[in-house]
Structures are given as structure tokens and as C-alpha cells.
């Protein structure tokens, strides 16, 4: 009975000294407050009261950046939120160089989002998403590298635009569509005029071609079983009578 307390104390110390780290976890060990190595995954043994363990996950972390009020370069107020994908590649730096890498990365992502998007105009913000995402990723990756963090990608999820600005953008889009339609119509008229000019040039070189065209037109009219038949009259014949009447 006198050895029972010693056995219990030994069992508690043994239980406290044994740690199991998953495959995706690494353990940063401090011995008497000094860094002594990175352990894991698997079974590791610590000295209770002497060594301290910090568990760090090396899996990809999805960080949701809350909506930020941003004034664009052309003085338009919008709300933008984003998502950041990152992972810890250096557990030692993640523990020793920053107090809380999750909180630090979150705050850095918010300030970077406001800073970068504040330099963009609204049109660029809506049309150049890929370029802006790449720029955000490079900036965040550069600033979080001393913390042992690798930022894989940054995606701007949503851009909330004021209602009056949405109406203005809709009107602009309608005007742009109408402009494109007019340009396409004008290009079609220009191409048709070119083809007619080419046809007139061919007929001018071969006068018999107009007679063949007359016959083809009569054939097309006859296939419709119409009761009316149209005979084209050469303009030269009409102009002759007009000149006589004028004289």
C-alpha cells in the first residue's frame, strides 16, 4: 500500500509524457523555454514539466475574409469579401516568429484587401479578377513567409455595389450593346454595298449577264405559282422615251 501513490504518480507522468501526432500534424518542442526541435508525426515522448509541445497542422486552411468597406480609385464605395487558402510549411517559424499565425494572417488579409482594391477602379475590379487575385496572393505570400506560411491562392468572392451604381452600370451596358448592334449593322451594310458594287462591275464587263439575271428572276417568280408575272424592262429603253418627252 505504501508504493501505490508512487505507482499512481508514475502512471500519470508516463501518460503525460506520451503524445501522438497525426500524419498532418507536427509538434514544436520547447525544452525549458528553448526550441529543441520539430517532432512527429507518430508517437513522441516528452519530459513532463520540462518540455512543452505546440501542435501545428500542415493541412490547407481556408480563411474567410469578412466583407470590407472599400472606396475604389474612382471614389465608389463597395463591399468586398474574399477567401484565402494557405498552409503552414515551417512549423518552427509559425510558433517562434508570430504569436498567433491564424489571427495575424486574417488581419493581414483584411488590410491587404483594402489597400490593393482601393487602388483599383470599379471597372478593373469587376473585369480583372484574375489579375487582382494574383496580386493579392503575391503580397500575402511575401508578408507571411517569415511566419512559415505559404499562401496558395486568394479569391475575391463578392463585390457589393450600391443600388444607384447598379442602375448606372445597367444603363451603360445597354448603351454598349446598342453601340455594338449599330456597328455590326453598319458593317453589314458596307459589306453588302461592296458586293453590289462588285456585281455591277461584273455586269458592266459582261452585258449579257443582266439578261441571265432577268431570266433567273422570272424562274424564281414562276416557282411560287403566282398569278402575276413581272417582266423587267431595261432602263435604257425607258430613258429613251423620257428623253423624247423632254425634247
C-alpha positions as CSV (number, residue, x, y, z in Angstrom):
1,X,0.0,0.0,0.0
2,X,2.9,2.3,0.6
3,X,4.0,2.0,-3.1
4,X,0.6,2.8,-4.5
5,X,1.0,6.6,-4.5
6,X,4.3,6.2,-6.3
7,X,2.8,3.9,-8.9
8,X,-0.1,6.4,-9.5
9,X,2.3,9.3,-9.8
10,X,4.5,7.3,-12.3
11,X,1.4,6.3,-14.3
12,X,0.3,10.0,-14.5
13,X,3.8,11.1,-15.5
14,X,4.0,8.4,-18.2
15,X,0.6,9.3,-19.5
16,X,1.5,13.0,-19.7
17,X,4.8,12.3,-21.4
18,X,3.3,10.2,-24.3
19,X,1.9,12.2,-27.2
20,X,0.5,11.0,-30.5
21,X,0.6,13.3,-33.6
22,X,-1.5,12.6,-36.7
23,X,0.0,12.4,-40.1
24,X,-0.9,16.0,-40.9
25,X,0.4,17.4,-37.6
26,X,3.9,18.5,-36.4
27,X,5.0,19.2,-32.9
28,X,7.3,22.1,-32.0
29,X,9.0,21.2,-28.7
30,X,10.5,23.7,-26.3
31,X,12.8,22.4,-23.5
32,X,13.0,24.8,-20.6
33,X,11.7,27.5,-22.9
34,X,14.2,26.9,-25.6
35,X,13.5,25.4,-29.0
36,X,14.7,21.8,-29.2
37,X,13.2,20.5,-32.5
38,X,10.1,19.6,-34.5
39,X,8.7,16.2,-33.8
40,X,6.1,13.9,-35.5
41,X,4.1,12.5,-36.9
42,X,3.5,9.5,-34.7
43,X,4.4,8.7,-31.1
44,X,6.7,11.1,-29.2
45,X,7.8,11.2,-25.6
46,X,8.2,14.4,-23.6
47,X,9.6,15.1,-20.2
48,X,6.7,16.4,-18.1
49,X,7.3,19.8,-16.6
50,X,10.5,20.2,-18.7
51,X,9.3,20.1,-22.3
52,X,6.3,21.9,-23.9
53,X,4.6,20.8,-27.1
54,X,2.8,23.0,-29.7
55,X,0.7,21.2,-32.2
56,X,0.7,22.7,-35.7
57,X,-1.5,21.4,-38.6
58,X,0.1,21.3,-42.0
59,X,-3.2,21.0,-43.9
60,X,-4.6,23.7,-46.1
61,X,-6.6,26.3,-44.1
62,X,-9.5,28.1,-45.7
63,X,-9.7,31.6,-44.2
64,X,-12.8,33.6,-44.9
65,X,-12.1,37.3,-45.1
66,X,-15.2,39.3,-43.8
67,X,-16.7,42.0,-46.0
68,X,-14.6,45.1,-46.1
69,X,-15.8,48.6,-46.9
70,X,-13.6,49.9,-49.7
71,X,-13.5,53.2,-51.7
72,X,-12.2,52.5,-55.1
73,X,-9.8,54.7,-57.0
74,X,-12.7,56.4,-58.8
75,X,-14.4,57.2,-55.4
76,X,-17.1,54.5,-55.4
77,X,-18.0,52.8,-52.1
78,X,-18.2,49.0,-52.4
79,X,-18.2,46.0,-50.0
80,X,-15.8,43.2,-50.9
81,X,-15.1,39.8,-49.3
82,X,-12.6,37.2,-50.2
83,X,-11.2,33.8,-49.2
84,X,-7.6,32.8,-48.6
85,X,-6.1,29.4,-49.0
86,X,-2.8,28.8,-47.1
87,X,-0.9,26.2,-45.2
88,X,2.0,26.0,-42.7
89,X,5.2,24.9,-44.3
90,X,7.6,25.7,-41.4
91,X,6.1,24.9,-38.0
92,X,9.1,26.3,-36.2
93,X,8.6,29.8,-37.7
94,X,4.8,29.6,-37.2
95,X,5.4,29.1,-33.4
96,X,8.5,31.2,-32.8
97,X,8.1,34.2,-35.1
98,X,4.4,35.1,-34.5
99,X,2.1,34.8,-31.5
100,X,-1.0,33.6,-33.4
101,X,-0.4,32.9,-37.1
102,X,-4.2,32.4,-37.8
103,X,-5.1,35.8,-36.3
104,X,-2.1,37.5,-37.9
105,X,-2.9,36.1,-41.3
106,X,-6.5,37.1,-41.0
107,X,-5.7,40.7,-40.1
108,X,-3.1,40.9,-42.8
109,X,-5.5,39.6,-45.4
110,X,-8.1,42.3,-44.4
111,X,-5.7,45.2,-44.6
112,X,-4.1,44.0,-47.8
113,X,-7.6,43.6,-49.4
114,X,-8.5,47.2,-48.5
115,X,-5.1,48.5,-49.7
116,X,-5.0,46.7,-53.0
117,X,-8.6,47.2,-54.1
118,X,-8.6,50.8,-53.0
119,X,-6.0,51.4,-55.8
120,X,-8.3,49.9,-58.5
121,X,-11.1,51.4,-60.4
122,X,-14.5,49.8,-60.4
123,X,-14.3,48.6,-64.0
124,X,-11.0,46.9,-63.3
125,X,-12.4,45.4,-60.1
126,X,-15.2,43.8,-62.0
127,X,-13.3,42.7,-65.1
128,X,-9.8,41.9,-63.9
129,X,-10.5,39.5,-61.1
130,X,-7.7,37.1,-62.0
131,X,-5.0,39.8,-62.1
132,X,-6.2,41.2,-58.7
133,X,-6.3,37.8,-57.1
134,X,-2.8,37.1,-58.3
135,X,-1.6,40.4,-56.9
136,X,-3.2,39.7,-53.5
137,X,-1.7,36.3,-53.4
138,X,1.8,37.6,-54.1
139,X,1.6,40.3,-51.4
140,X,0.2,38.0,-48.7
141,X,2.7,35.3,-49.5
142,X,5.6,37.7,-49.3
143,X,4.5,39.1,-45.9
144,X,3.6,35.7,-44.4
145,X,6.8,33.9,-45.5
146,X,8.7,34.8,-42.2
147,X,5.9,33.1,-40.3
148,X,6.4,29.8,-42.1
149,X,3.1,30.2,-44.1
150,X,2.6,29.6,-47.8
151,X,-0.4,31.3,-49.4
152,X,-1.7,29.2,-52.2
153,X,-4.3,31.4,-53.6
154,X,-6.6,34.4,-52.9
155,X,-10.1,34.7,-54.4
156,X,-12.3,37.7,-54.3
157,X,-15.8,36.2,-53.8
158,X,-18.3,39.0,-54.0
159,X,-18.4,42.7,-54.8
160,X,-21.5,44.5,-53.4
161,X,-22.2,47.7,-55.4
162,X,-24.7,50.4,-54.3
163,X,-28.1,50.2,-55.9
164,X,-27.8,53.6,-57.8
165,X,-24.5,52.4,-59.2
166,X,-26.0,49.2,-60.3
167,X,-28.6,51.1,-62.3
168,X,-25.9,53.3,-63.9
169,X,-23.9,50.2,-64.8
170,X,-27.0,48.6,-66.4
171,X,-27.7,51.7,-68.5
172,X,-24.0,51.7,-69.6
173,X,-24.3,48.0,-70.6
174,X,-27.5,48.7,-72.6
175,X,-25.8,51.6,-74.4
176,X,-22.8,49.5,-75.1
177,X,-25.0,46.7,-76.6
178,X,-26.8,49.3,-78.8
179,X,-23.5,50.7,-80.0
180,X,-22.2,47.3,-80.9
181,X,-25.5,46.5,-82.7
182,X,-25.2,49.7,-84.8
183,X,-21.6,49.0,-85.6
184,X,-22.5,45.5,-86.7
185,X,-25.4,46.7,-88.8
186,X,-23.2,49.4,-90.5
187,X,-20.5,46.8,-91.2
188,X,-23.2,44.6,-92.8
189,X,-24.4,47.5,-95.0
190,X,-20.9,48.3,-96.0
191,X,-20.1,44.7,-97.0
192,X,-23.4,44.4,-98.9
193,X,-22.6,47.6,-100.8
194,X,-19.2,46.2,-101.7
195,X,-20.7,43.1,-103.0
196,X,-23.3,45.0,-105.1
197,X,-20.5,47.2,-106.5
198,X,-18.6,44.0,-107.5
199,X,-21.7,42.6,-109.1
200,X,-22.3,45.8,-111.0
201,X,-18.7,45.8,-112.2
202,X,-19.1,42.2,-113.5
203,X,-22.3,43.1,-115.3
204,X,-20.7,46.1,-116.8
205,X,-18.0,44.0,-118.3
206,X,-20.5,41.3,-119.5
207,X,-23.8,43.0,-120.6
208,X,-25.3,39.6,-121.3
209,X,-25.2,38.8,-117.6
210,X,-28.1,41.2,-116.9
211,X,-30.3,39.2,-119.3
212,X,-29.4,36.0,-117.5
213,X,-30.3,37.6,-114.2
214,X,-33.7,38.6,-115.6
215,X,-34.3,35.1,-116.7
216,X,-33.3,33.7,-113.3
217,X,-35.6,36.2,-111.6
218,X,-38.6,35.1,-113.8
219,X,-37.8,31.5,-112.9
220,X,-37.9,32.2,-109.2
221,X,-41.2,34.0,-109.6
222,X,-42.7,31.2,-111.6
223,X,-41.9,28.5,-108.9
224,X,-44.2,30.3,-106.4
225,X,-47.3,29.6,-108.6
226,X,-48.3,33.2,-108.6
227,X,-50.9,34.6,-110.9
228,X,-48.9,37.7,-111.5
229,X,-45.9,37.7,-113.8
230,X,-43.4,40.5,-113.8
231,X,-41.4,41.4,-116.9
232,X,-38.4,43.6,-116.2
233,X,-37.9,46.4,-118.7
234,X,-34.4,47.6,-119.4
235,X,-33.8,51.1,-118.0
236,X,-32.2,52.1,-121.3
237,X,-35.5,51.7,-123.1
238,X,-37.4,53.8,-120.6
239,X,-34.7,56.5,-120.6
240,X,-35.1,56.8,-124.4
241,X,-38.8,57.6,-124.1
242,X,-38.1,60.0,-121.3
243,X,-35.6,62.0,-123.4
244,X,-38.1,62.2,-126.3
245,X,-40.8,63.5,-124.0
246,X,-38.4,66.1,-122.6
247,X,-37.5,67.3,-126.1
